[in-house]
Amino acid sequence: MSDKIVVTRIEDKIVTAMVEQGKIVELNCEKSGNDSILGNIYTAKVKNIVKNINAAFVEVADGIICYYSLTENNKHHFLKPVNRDYLVQEDEILVQVNRENIKTKQPSVTANLNFTGKYLVLTSQKRHIGISKKIHDPKRVEDLKKLVDRFMRPDFGIIIRTNAETATDDEISKEADQLIHRFDRICQRAMYRNACQLIYEAPKGYLSLIRDQKQTCLNEIVTDQKDIYDAVSAYFEETGEEEKILQLFEKDGIRLDQIYRISHELKQALQEKVWLKSGGYLVIQPTEAMTVIDVNTGKAIKGKHVEKHFLKTNLEAAVEIGRQMRLRNLSGIIIVDFIDMKESASEERLMNEMREILRKDRIKTMLVDMTKLHLVEITRKKVRKPLLEQWRER
């Protein structure tokens, strides 16, 4: 359960920390100028089409070339009328950045324009009503679908988010109107723009984190930066949310970084080794293809209780791995080498525990399986850059 979000400045970065039960579980860094292009919508020009990978490369701004999958995007937002449904070089289309550049990979863009609110997501390609699987009450699901169906049109779909479960019909209806108006305004504006222009700038990273939190879990948002306080306040005013959870921390000589030890947690999250209370430790090593996590006991264990000790260490490691994945924003393929255990019951308990831990992650994360070599495979959706890249970016 999220207790609070803390936003401050450390060096030249805005750092957002998500605190659960007094412990930092997520960190996000962004330049004060917010140079991130994630979520931005551009008029783009097709520079090249590569048939053997069924993809195009499009320019969204001066010198910024992005990957555009033709497998995932078979319908395009052409800015000028054309009598075809396929792309050719020099075509001008409307796209949204759905993944930042990560390591050596270029940013990725999509024709599926997404407009995310607290309760709903409007999508231009998935033209149906979707609903969060975390809403379990069948009656509430049906009521929400009927409410949203009033706003449906043939040119977009709407996904109902988890927050909608506890929202009023008026709150949801108001947000639906706002998202539809934004979608229409952007599509109309794009028709009169040249290629390689920014049409819509996504909210700053800390505002997106605030928006995406489950409404019933967030108790407080605190910052010691007046400009950030004003930006969040304006966001609340625009969305019609209550500002009572927003606090401006003002104490001479004391910073939020000191109170929550954000710099300390940041430093720890950038190191390879993570110590466990039992004396064991994790070694987290990102590579080009995947992230490898090794679990170690930290000392030699002998005697008849070896299996019990290994299971205890592995279970402790599983909890910390779930936290570190969120803290460091690890994504893609993650391979975990837990301490080998002989009993199948121990392995089954560990896997069940790991699944429960991963369910708490707000980013789509899946435990794939345990291989014959007893390596645990996990996948986590790539959205933002890993924390290490966020911090080192200048």
C-alpha positions in Angstrom: 0.0 0.0 0.0 1.4 3.4 -1.0 1.7 5.8 2.0 3.1 8.8 0.3 5.0 10.3 -2.6 8.0 12.6 -1.9 9.3 14.9 -4.5 12.6 16.9 -4.1 15.7 18.0 -6.0 19.1 16.3 -5.7 21.9 17.9 -7.7 20.3 18.7 -11.2 17.5 16.1 -10.9 13.9 16.0 -9.7 13.8 12.9 -7.7 10.4 11.2 -6.9 10.3 8.6 -4.1 7.4 6.3 -3.5 7.2 5.4 0.2 5.3 2.3 1.4 5.1 1.5 5.1 8.0 3.9 5.8 10.3 2.3 3.1 11.2 3.7 -0.3 10.1 1.2 -3.0 10.3 3.3 -6.2 12.7 6.1 -7.3 12.4 8.1 -10.5 14.8 10.8 -11.6 14.3 13.4 -14.3 16.1 16.5 -15.4 14.7 19.7 -14.0 13.9 20.7 -17.6 12.0 17.5 -18.2 13.7 16.4 -21.5 11.9 13.1 -21.5 9.9 12.5 -24.6 7.9 9.5 -23.2 4.2 10.0 -23.9 4.7 13.0 -26.2 2.7 13.1 -29.5 4.5 14.3 -32.7 3.8 14.8 -36.3 6.5 12.4 -37.8 8.1 11.9 -41.2 8.9 8.4 -42.4 12.7 8.3 -43.1 13.2 4.6 -43.9 11.2 1.3 -44.1 13.1 -1.9 -43.3 11.1 -4.8 -44.7 13.1 -7.6 -43.2 12.2 -6.5 -39.6 8.8 -5.1 -40.7 9.4 -1.7 -39.2 9.9 1.9 -40.2 12.1 4.6 -38.7 10.5 7.9 -38.3 11.8 11.4 -37.4 9.7 13.1 -34.7 12.0 16.1 -34.1 15.2 17.4 -35.4 17.6 14.5 -35.2 15.4 12.2 -33.1 14.7 9.0 -35.0 12.3 6.5 -33.5 11.4 2.8 -34.2 7.9 2.2 -35.5 6.7 -1.4 -35.7 4.7 -2.2 -38.7 3.6 -5.5 -37.1 2.0 -3.7 -34.1 0.8 -0.7 -36.1 -1.2 -1.7 -39.2 -3.4 1.4 -39.1 -1.7 4.8 -39.5 -2.7 8.4 -38.7 -1.9 10.0 -42.0 -1.7 13.8 -41.8 -2.5 14.1 -45.5 -5.2 12.1 -47.4 -3.8 9.0 -49.1 -5.5 6.2 -51.1 -3.6 3.4 -49.4 -3.2 1.8 -45.9 0.6 1.2 -46.1 3.5 3.5 -45.5 6.1 4.8 -48.0 9.1 7.0 -47.4 8.4 10.6 -46.7 4.8 9.9 -45.4 3.8 12.1 -42.6 1.9 10.5 -39.7 0.8 11.2 -36.1 2.6 9.1 -33.4 3.1 8.8 -29.7 6.3 7.8 -27.9 5.6 4.6 -26.0 9.1 3.8 -24.9 12.2 5.9 -24.2 15.6 5.1 -25.6 17.0 2.4 -23.4 20.7 1.6 -23.6 21.5 1.3 -27.4 17.8 1.0 -28.5 16.1 4.0 -30.1 12.9 5.4 -28.7 9.8 3.5 -29.9 6.6 5.2 -31.2 3.1 3.9 -31.9 0.0 4.9 -33.9 -2.1 3.9 -30.8 -2.5 7.3 -29.2 -3.1 6.9 -25.5 -4.6 9.6 -23.2 -4.3 8.5 -19.6 -6.5 9.8 -16.8 -6.8 8.7 -13.2 -9.9 6.5 -13.9 -9.8 6.0 -17.7 -7.5 5.6 -20.7 -8.6 6.6 -24.1 -6.9 4.6 -26.9 -7.2 5.4 -30.6 -6.5 1.8 -31.9 -8.1 -0.6 -29.4 -11.6 0.4 -30.1 -13.6 -1.4 -27.4 -14.2 -1.1 -23.7 -11.5 -2.7 -21.5 -11.5 -3.0 -17.7 -8.8 -3.5 -15.1 -8.6 -7.2 -13.9 -8.1 -5.8 -10.4 -11.7 -4.8 -10.2 -13.3 -8.0 -8.9 -16.9 -7.0 -8.1 -19.0 -8.3 -11.0 -21.8 -5.7 -10.4 -19.3 -2.9 -10.3 -17.7 -4.1 -13.5 -21.1 -4.1 -15.3 -22.1 -0.7 -14.0 -18.8 0.8 -15.1 -19.1 -0.7 -18.6 -22.6 0.7 -19.0 -21.4 4.1 -17.8 -18.4 4.2 -20.2 -20.5 2.9 -23.1 -22.3 6.2 -23.3 -19.1 7.9 -24.4 -18.0 5.4 -27.0 -17.3 6.3 -30.6 -16.1 4.3 -33.6 -12.7 6.1 -33.6 -11.5 5.2 -30.1 -11.8 2.7 -27.2 -11.7 3.3 -23.4 -10.0 1.3 -20.8 -11.4 1.5 -17.2 -8.6 1.7 -14.6 -8.5 0.3 -11.1 -9.1 3.7 -9.6 -12.6 3.8 -11.2 -13.8 1.1 -8.7 -14.1 3.7 -5.9 -14.8 6.8 -8.0 -18.3 8.4 -8.5 -20.1 8.3 -11.8 -19.7 12.1 -12.1 -15.9 11.9 -11.6 -15.6 9.2 -14.3 -17.9 11.1 -16.7 -16.1 14.4 -16.2 -12.8 12.7 -17.0 -14.2 10.9 -20.1 -15.3 14.3 -21.5 -11.8 15.7 -20.8 -10.0 12.9 -22.5 -12.3 12.9 -25.6 -11.9 16.7 -25.9 -8.1 16.3 -25.7 -8.1 13.6 -28.3 -10.2 15.6 -30.8 -8.2 18.8 -30.3 -4.9 17.0 -30.9 -6.1 15.2 -34.0 -7.5 18.5 -35.5 -4.4 20.5 -34.6 -2.1 17.9 -36.2 -3.8 18.3 -39.6 -2.5 21.8 -39.9 1.1 21.2 -38.7 4.2 20.3 -40.6 6.2 17.1 -39.9 8.5 16.8 -36.9 6.6 19.0 -34.5 5.5 18.4 -30.9 1.7 18.3 -30.8 1.2 17.2 -27.2 3.6 17.2 -24.3 3.1 14.5 -21.7 2.9 15.4 -18.0 6.2 15.6 -16.1 7.3 12.3 -14.6 6.3 13.1 -11.0 2.8 14.1 -12.1 2.4 10.8 -14.0 3.4 8.8 -10.9 0.9 10.7 -8.8 -1.8 10.1 -11.4 -1.1 6.4 -11.7 -1.3 5.7 -8.0 -4.3 3.8 -6.7 -6.6 6.4 -5.2 -7.4 4.6 -1.9 -3.7 4.0 -1.1 -2.1 7.4 -1.5 -2.2 9.3 1.8 0.2 12.2 1.2 2.2 14.0 -1.4 5.0 16.1 0.1 7.6 18.4 -1.6 10.1 21.0 -0.4 10.1 22.7 -3.9 7.7 25.6 -4.4 7.6 25.2 -8.2 6.8 21.5 -7.9 4.1 22.2 -5.3 2.5 24.7 -7.6 2.6 22.3 -10.6 0.9 19.5 -8.5 -1.6 22.0 -7.2 -2.5 23.1 -10.8 -2.8 19.4 -11.8 -5.3 18.8 -8.9 -7.2 21.9 -9.9 -7.4 20.8 -13.5 -8.6 17.3 -12.6 -10.9 18.4 -9.8 -9.2 16.4 -7.1 -8.9 17.5 -3.5 -5.6 19.1 -2.6 -5.6 18.1 1.1 -3.1 15.3 0.6 -0.6 17.8 -0.9 1.9 19.4 1.5 4.7 22.0 1.1 7.5 21.2 3.5 9.2 24.4 4.8 11.7 24.1 7.6 14.9 26.2 7.6 18.0 24.1 7.2 16.1 20.8 6.8 15.4 19.0 3.5 13.2 16.1 2.6 16.3 14.3 1.3 17.7 14.2 4.9 14.4 13.0 6.5 13.7 10.2 4.0 17.4 9.4 3.3 16.7 9.6 -0.5 20.3 10.2 -1.5 21.3 7.2 0.6 18.7 4.9 -1.0 19.7 6.3 -4.4 23.3 5.5 -3.8 22.5 1.9 -2.7 20.2 1.4 -5.7 23.1 2.2 -8.0 25.4 -0.4 -6.6 25.6 -4.1 -7.6 25.5 -5.6 -4.1 22.4 -5.5 -1.9 22.7 -7.0 1.6 19.9 -9.0 3.3 19.2 -9.1 7.0 20.0 -12.8 7.2 23.6 -12.0 6.2 23.0 -13.1 2.6 23.2 -10.7 -0.4 22.1 -10.1 -3.9 24.4 -9.2 -6.9 22.4 -7.3 -9.5 24.1 -7.1 -12.9 22.4 -5.4 -15.9 23.7 -6.7 -19.3 22.8 -5.7 -22.8 20.3 -8.6 -23.2 19.0 -9.0 -19.7 19.5 -8.4 -16.0 21.0 -11.2 -13.9 20.4 -11.4 -10.1 22.4 -13.8 -8.1 21.4 -14.8 -4.5 24.1 -15.8 -2.1 24.1 -17.0 1.5 27.1 -14.9 2.5 28.6 -17.7 4.5 29.1 -21.4 4.5 26.1 -23.4 5.9 26.4 -26.9 7.2 24.2 -29.3 9.3 20.8 -30.8 9.1 19.0 -27.5 8.8 20.6 -26.4 5.5 17.5 -26.7 3.4 15.5 -24.7 5.9 18.1 -21.9 6.0 18.3 -21.8 2.2 14.5 -21.5 1.9 14.5 -18.7 4.5 17.2 -16.8 2.6 15.5 -17.3 -0.7 12.2 -16.1 0.6 13.9 -13.0 2.1 15.7 -12.5 -1.3 12.4 -12.8 -3.2 10.9 -9.8 -1.2 14.0 -7.7 -1.8 14.2 -8.6 -5.5 10.6 -7.4 -5.9 11.6 -4.1 -4.3 14.8 -3.7 -6.2 13.0 -4.3 -9.5 10.7 -1.4 -8.8 13.4 0.7 -7.1 15.8 0.4 -10.0 13.1 0.1 -12.7 14.6 -3.1 -14.1 12.8 -4.2 -17.2 12.9 -6.8 -20.0 14.2 -10.2 -19.2 15.4 -10.8 -15.6 17.1 -14.0 -14.6 17.3 -14.9 -10.9 19.8 -17.5 -9.6 18.3 -18.4 -6.2 20.2 -20.7 -3.8 19.7 -24.3 -5.0 17.2 -26.3 -2.8 16.8 -30.1 -3.0 13.1 -30.3 -2.0 10.5 -29.6 -4.7 8.1 -28.4 -1.9 10.6 -25.6 -1.1 10.9 -24.6 -4.7 7.1 -24.5 -5.1 6.7 -22.3 -2.0 9.4 -19.9 -3.3 7.7 -19.7 -6.8 4.3 -19.0 -5.2 5.8 -16.3 -3.0 7.5 -14.7 -6.0 4.3 -14.6 -7.9 2.5 -12.8 -5.1 5.3 -10.3 -4.8 5.2 -9.5 -8.5 1.5 -9.0 -8.5 2.1 -5.9 -6.3 4.1 -4.2 -9.1 2.1 -1.5 -10.9 4.1 -2.2 -14.1 3.2 -5.4 -15.9 5.5 -8.1 -14.5 5.3 -11.9 -15.1 7.1 -14.9 -13.5 7.7 -17.1 -16.5 9.1 -20.3 -15.0 12.0 -22.0 -13.4 14.4 -23.6 -15.9 16.0 -27.1 -15.6 19.0 -25.3 -14.3 16.9 -23.8 -11.5 17.1 -20.3 -12.9 13.9 -18.2 -12.4 12.8 -16.2 -15.5 10.9 -13.0 -15.0 9.8 -10.4 -17.6 8.9 -6.8 -16.8 7.5 -4.3 -19.3 9.9 -1.7 -20.6 8.6 1.8 -20.2 11.0 4.2 -18.6 14.8 4.0 -18.5 16.3 2.1 -15.7 17.3 4.2 -12.6 21.0 3.9 -13.4 20.5 5.6 -16.8 18.1 8.2 -15.4 20.7 9.3 -12.8 23.7 9.3 -15.2 21.9 11.2 -17.9 23.2 14.7 -18.3 
